[in-house]
C-alpha cells in the first residue's frame, strides 16, 4: 500500500464531516483527518468568513451549501515526464470507491440534516482537538 499526502476539506455539517472521515478510512491512502475551511474569505458571503483553496469552495463561501474536497499531493504530481509507472492503481481504485460511497451516503441524508451546521464541528467526536 502506498502512502500519499492528502487533504480533505469539509464544511461544518456533521453529516459531511462524518462521511468524509469514513471515506478516508476506507480509501486507506492517508490519514482520516478532515479540515475545516481555513482561508479567509472577505466577500462577506461566507457563512463563517472562510473558504478553502480549490474545487468546491464556492459552494460554501458563496451559497453556504454543504461541500467537501479531497486531494492528494503525490511527489510526482508536477513531473514533466510520464508518471504512469508511479500511479498506485489499487489505491486509486480504493479512493474512487470510497468517495463514490460517500456521495451515496450523503444522498441518503435528509436535507434538514444537511442544512444543520455545527461551527464547533472542528472538534472530532471525543477528540477535543482539530478534526
Secondary structure, DSSP 4 states (H G I P E B T S, - for coil): -----EEEEE-S-HHHHHHHHHHHHHHTSS----BPP-EE--SS-SSSSEE-SSTTHHHHHHH----EEEEE--TTTT-SS--GGG--HHHHHHHHHHHHHHHHHHHTS-HHHHH---TTTTB-TTT-SB-
